[in-house]
Amino acid sequence: MADPNSPQNPFEMFQRLWGPLGVPVPGMTMPTLDPKEIDKRVQELKSVEMWLSMNLNMLRTAIQGLEMQKAGLTAMQQAMQMGMPQDNKP
């Protein structure tokens, strides 16, 4: 049995879900007939879905922040160009 105080592999759940090949291969494993096992797998997949959704939302927020930063810099550069007097010496 694993020591509960030892650091856990964050990818352990993914490795269990996808198996030793690293990718899901439908039909290569015997489907379970145990409803508890099916419920467990559904809950694990829902956890993965929630984690992916959270990361997708954080990524979208980061992209929007960078787009706003770029728009602000562009607007500031345009304002500086319009507000700077030209050197018109007679």
Residue pairs with C-beta under 8 A, 6 or more apart in sequence:
9 15
13 44
13 47
13 48
14 48
16 44
17 24
17 41
17 44
17 45
17 48
18 24
19 25
19 29
21 28
32 38
32 41
